Amino acid sequence: MTGRADHFAYRHTVAFAETGLCGTADYVNYLHWQSTCRQRFLSEAIPFAEETPDSTRLFTLQVDCELLEAVRALDQLSIRMRVARLGHTEFDLDFEYVRETRDGDTPVARGRQRVAVMSGPADAPVPALIPDALAQALAPYAAGPRPTAGRQI
């Protein structure tokens, strides 16, 4: 994992178990790597990760991934996360999957997540403002200016 000015990166070596009969990585693994990247970012950036004591939770509303090139066992990947949009109660994350070699980096996939902040009881959660700690952790990776993190202007 590394934090850079414009993205958070999770480095991963593709395992043989993550490939199918054709020798390429199965689609579901790309979603798993995306989730791992987000989880590592949260665990490094803020103490509450997925849930706070006041029952504020993150809900993944949408996930997608577009494959550009085949990935094989032992490929070295960098999954790079950026904040595409930082709203009041939701944020969007963009993921760029890059194969790293001595000859340079090659994009192999790109993905996206839409995440909502919710609070309240588990059986009836309601949208909540993005906590300041989370908004501040996401801000350095945002493409544009940061809104007032869920605060009404």
C-alpha positions in Angstrom: 0.0 0.0 0.0 1.2 3.5 -0.7 -0.4 6.9 -0.5 0.5 9.3 -3.3 -0.6 12.8 -4.1 -3.4 11.7 -6.5 -4.2 8.1 -5.6 -4.0 5.4 -2.9 -2.4 2.2 -4.2 -2.7 -1.4 -3.2 -0.1 -3.8 -4.7 -1.0 -7.4 -5.4 0.6 -10.4 -6.9 -1.9 -12.5 -8.8 -2.1 -16.0 -7.3 -2.6 -19.2 -9.2 -5.8 -19.8 -7.2 -7.1 -16.5 -8.6 -7.0 -17.8 -12.2 -9.3 -20.1 -14.1 -8.9 -22.9 -16.6 -7.6 -20.5 -19.3 -4.9 -19.2 -16.9 -6.3 -15.7 -16.6 -7.7 -14.1 -13.5 -11.4 -14.6 -12.8 -13.6 -11.6 -13.0 -14.7 -11.8 -9.4 -11.1 -11.3 -8.2 -11.0 -7.8 -9.7 -14.0 -6.9 -7.4 -12.2 -8.5 -4.5 -9.0 -6.5 -5.2 -11.1 -3.3 -5.4 -12.7 -4.1 -2.0 -9.3 -4.9 -0.5 -7.9 -1.6 -1.8 -10.7 0.3 -0.2 -10.5 -1.6 3.1 -6.7 -1.0 3.3 -7.2 2.7 2.7 -9.8 2.9 5.4 -7.8 1.0 7.9 -4.8 3.2 7.3 -6.6 6.5 7.0 -9.2 6.5 9.7 -9.7 4.5 12.9 -13.4 3.6 12.5 -13.0 1.7 9.1 -16.5 0.4 8.2 -18.4 1.2 11.4 -18.2 3.8 14.1 -19.5 3.4 17.7 -22.5 5.6 16.9 -23.5 3.0 14.2 -22.4 5.0 11.2 -21.7 2.5 8.4 -20.6 2.4 4.8 -22.9 0.7 2.3 -21.6 -0.2 -1.1 -24.4 0.7 -3.5 -22.8 -0.1 -6.8 -19.7 -1.8 -8.1 -18.4 -2.3 -11.6 -15.3 -3.3 -13.4 -14.2 -3.2 -17.0 -11.5 -5.6 -18.1 -9.0 -4.2 -20.7 -6.4 -7.0 -20.8 -6.0 -10.5 -19.4 -4.2 -10.8 -16.1 -2.3 -14.0 -15.3 -0.8 -15.7 -12.3 2.3 -13.9 -10.8 1.4 -10.6 -12.6 2.3 -7.7 -10.3 -0.7 -5.3 -10.1 -1.2 -1.9 -8.6 -4.8 -1.2 -7.8 -5.0 2.6 -7.7 -7.9 4.3 -6.0 -9.1 7.9 -6.6 -12.1 9.8 -5.4 -14.3 10.6 -8.3 -17.0 12.4 -6.4 -17.3 13.5 -2.7 -20.8 14.4 -1.9 -22.7 15.0 1.3 -23.8 11.5 2.1 -22.2 9.5 -0.7 -18.9 9.3 -2.6 -17.7 7.5 -5.7 -14.3 5.8 -6.0 -12.5 5.1 -9.3 -10.1 2.2 -9.5 -7.3 1.8 -12.1 -5.7 -1.7 -12.3 -2.2 -1.5 -13.7 0.2 -4.3 -14.5 3.7 -3.2 -13.3 6.7 -4.6 -15.3 10.3 -3.5 -15.9 9.1 -2.2 -19.3 6.5 0.1 -17.7 2.9 0.1 -16.5 0.0 -1.3 -18.5 -3.6 -0.5 -17.6 -5.5 -3.9 -17.4 -8.9 -2.9 -15.9 -10.8 0.0 -14.4 -13.6 0.0 -11.9 -15.9 2.1 -9.8 -17.7 2.0 -6.5 -20.6 4.2 -5.2 -20.6 4.2 -1.4 -23.3 5.7 0.9 -22.9 6.6 4.6 -25.8 5.4 6.7 -26.6 5.4 10.4 -29.3 4.1 12.6 -30.5 0.6 13.4 -29.4 -2.2 11.1 -33.0 -2.9 10.1 -33.8 0.7 9.2 -30.6 2.6 8.3 -30.9 6.2 7.0 -28.5 8.4 5.0 -26.0 10.2 7.2 -23.4 13.0 6.5 -19.9 11.8 5.6 -18.0 12.0 8.9 -15.3 14.8 8.9 -12.5 12.2 9.5 -13.5 10.3 6.4 -14.0 13.4 4.2 -10.6 14.6 5.2 -9.0 11.2 4.5 -10.6 11.1 1.0 -9.9 14.7 0.1 -6.3 14.3 -1.0 -7.4 11.7 -3.6 -10.3 13.7 -5.0 -10.1 14.9 -8.6 -11.7 18.3 -7.9 -12.4 20.6 -5.0 -13.8 19.1 -1.9 -17.4 20.1 -0.9 -18.1 20.9 2.7 -18.2 17.2 3.6 -22.0 16.9 4.0 -22.4 20.2 5.8 -25.2 22.4 4.5 -23.9 25.7 3.1 
